[in-house]
Structures are given as structure tokens and as C-alpha cells.
């Protein structure tokens, strides 16, 4: 898998490149925004990792111009800027993830692995399925334009299904992506929340869109 690192701190840039190379990734480097954007446009990368405070062209502009030409491009923002507004701006422009400096290399590598393995690339903040929509920034679900009241866990489960339409989803998948690390995978919590979500969807849509694959998992076709 090929990664482009756009970072203006030479030591950090080279350390990250060396560390990722040891993990088996093919890594290209760029030390400023303009060079990074040109590389990203000229080549096909599985992931672009970019800082925001870059010389020549800031990271948000790089992301904006890259996504305008390559809307499927995956990008992970790596920045010392921890302000919520900046994070939201990055996600609104299509960032796949945002990691604040300082960070542990192991966490960065884990996030990179998840993003590269993720088949779905979110192009807007709204996910849709037939008459159902979910605004992932406002955390609001709607059916035919009417609000659908969901708990936080129900919202998380619905988002995961919408991100994985057409793919079999197991109970363990839901635990891994919707619950925190302290969750008990053997509890009945997932089934309870999933059942409540399905009842609400059935009431609003007239039919439950989630199919049960006995012994395998669940599917939003």
C-alpha cells in the first residue's frame, strides 16, 4: 500500500516515513503543501497523511483541491491544531480522520491501517439509504425529511450500517466500531440496541431494511 506524507518538520517527516516503511508501506514524502498537492494529483495513493500548517499552501487548501479532482482520495490530517472548528472544517472538506500532535506512532499506524482497509469513502456529511438519511455532523436521522429520534448507540449502529451497505456486518463488527474498548463483547447490549433501532426503522419506513443472516450477521442491502 502506498502512502504520501506531507509534513514540513524534516525530522518528523523522515521518522514517520522510516517507521511506516518498516511496517511494509511504500511511502513518498513532501515537505510543503504545493509539492504535496502536485504529488497527490500526479500519483494514485491509498492514503494521504498531511499536516495543516504547511508552507506554500496550507493543509486544508491541499485537501480541498485534492478532493475536487479526486473525490475518492482518502486523507488523514495530522496536526498540532486541536481546535474543534479546525477539525470540523477538515471533516467537512472530506478528511477521513484527524489525529492531533503529539501522538503515538502505534496509534497513527493503526488509524492508517483502518483507513486503507476501509472500502467506503465518505464524500459528504450525509449518508443515505432510500428514504432514510443521516447527517453525520449534526447527528440527525431523517425519514422522508421527518426527524427520526434515535439514542446515541442507535445512531452509531445506523451510521455503521450506512457506511457498509451491501456488506455483511457481524455483531463483533458493531462492538468494534460503535462501542468503546471497555465493552463486554458477550453482553446482550448490541442485540438490545439493534432491536430497538430496527423497530424504529420499521415504524418510520413501513419495513425493517436490515436483514438477518442467521449464523452470520446482518445486512443492509
N, C-alpha and C positions, 0 to 999 in steps of 0.2 A: 504494500500500500504506500502511496506517495503523498507526502505532506509538504506544504510550503509554510515556512516560518518567516513572519515579517516582524522584526524586532530591532530597535535601534541601539540597545545595550549590547555591545560586542561580546562581552563575557557571557551574559545570559544566553544570547543567541547561539553561541558556539557550544555552550554546555548543554542546552536543550537539544541541539542537533546531534551532538555526540550521544547523549542519553537515548534519544529516540532511535538512532541508528543501531545502538546496541540491542534495542528491543525488536529489531528487524524491519523498521520502517525506512523507506527511501526518503531522504529529507533534502529539500532545497532551501536556501537562505536568501533573505533580502533585508537590507539594513535601513530602508526608508520606504515611505508609502508609495511613491511613484514607481520605484523599481518593483515593489511587491505587486502592485496592481498589474503592471505590464506582464510580469511572470505569470500571474494568475490568469490573465486573459489569453496568453500565448500557449499555456500548457493546461492539461487536464489533471487536476489534483483531487485526491479523495477527500482532502480536508485542508483548509487554510487556517492557520493559527496566527492571529495578528494582535499587536499592541494598538492602543488608541492614540497615544501621544507620540506620533511619528513625524520626523522631518519631511518636508516636501509635500506631504499630503496626509492628513490625519486619518486614523483608522476607520472612523465612521464614514468618511467620504470614500475610502477604498472599498468598504463593504457595500455602500450604496451603488457605486459604479460597477463593481463586480457583479452584483446581483441583477443589475439592469441588463447586463449582457448574458450572464449565465445564472438564470434564476434557480437552477438546481444546485448551485455551489453550496457546500457546507463550510461554515466558518465558526471558529471558536475564538471569542475575544479574550485576550489575556492582558489585564490592565491593572494599574495601581489605583485607578479611579473607582471608588466604591460607592459613589452616589447613585441613589435609586433612579433618578431621572436619566442618567447616562446609561445605566443598564437597560432601562425600558426603551430608550432610543435605539440601542443596539439590537434588541429583540424585534422592535418594530421594523427595522431595516432588514431583518431576516437572519440575524445571528442564530446559530444553532445552540450555543452555550456561552456562558460568561464566567470566567474564573478570575478572582481578584488576587493580585500580588500582595504579600508574598504567599507562596503556595508550596505544597509538597509535590515533588516530581511524580510520585506514585499516583496522586490524585489526578494530575494532568494526564498522565498516560492512560488511566482508567477512563477518563472522560473522552479522550481521543478514540479509544477502542470502542466505546459505546456509539459515538457519532459515526465512525466509519462503518460499523456493523448495522447501523440504522438504515433501513431501506427508504423510510419516509422522510421527505424533506418538506418542512412547513414553509409555504410561500406567503401565507397571510396569517393574521392572528385569529381568523375564523375557520373552524373546521365544520364541514357539512356532511350530512347523510340524508338524502331525500328531503323531507320537510323539517329535519332536525338540524340545528346549528348550535355551535358553541364558540363563543368569543373567549379565547384563552387568556386575554389580558384582563378583561372585565370580569371573567369568571361567571358568565351568564349563559345559560342554555335557553334556547327558544324552539318552539314547535309552531310552524306556520306564523312566525312573528310574535307569538304569545310566550311570555316568560314561563319557564319550567323550573319549579322550586326543587333544588337538589341540595343535599348536605355536601360538605367538603369531600368526603370519601366517595360519595356517589358521583360527584363532579370529576374526581380523579379517575375513577373507573371508566366513566363515559369518555373522557379525553383519551385514555389509553386505547379503548376500542376504536375510536375515530381515527387515531393515528395508525392503527393496524387493521384497517378494513380489508377483508378478504383473507386475513391470516389467522390461523388457529391460535387462540390465546388460552393458556393454561392458568390454573389457579395460582401456581407459583409465579408466573409472569406478572400477575396482578399484585401479588405480595411484593415482588422485587421492585416494581415501578410506582406503586401507589402508597405502600406502607413504608415506615421508616425501618432502620436496621434493628430496632428493638421488638419488631412484630414477631409474634409466635406463628410460624407457618402451619402449625397443627390446630390452631383455633378455628372456630366457626365464623369468625368475623367477616371474612371475604364473602362467604355464602350469604350471610345476612344482608350485607350492604348491596351485593349484586342482586339479590332477590328484590330488595326494596326499589332499586333503580329500574329493574325490568318491569315491575308493577306500574311505576310512574310512566315509563315509556309506553307501555301498552295502553294505559288510560289516555294519554295525550295523542298517540299516533293511531290508536284503534287496533294495534297488533304489536306484539313484542318483536323487535327487529333482531334481537340476539338469539342465535340458535345454540342449543346444547348438543355437543357431540359426546355422547355417552362414553366414558372411559378415556376421553381425550382432552376436552376443554370446551371452549366457546368460540363462536364465530359471528362476526358482523359482516354478512356477505355483501 
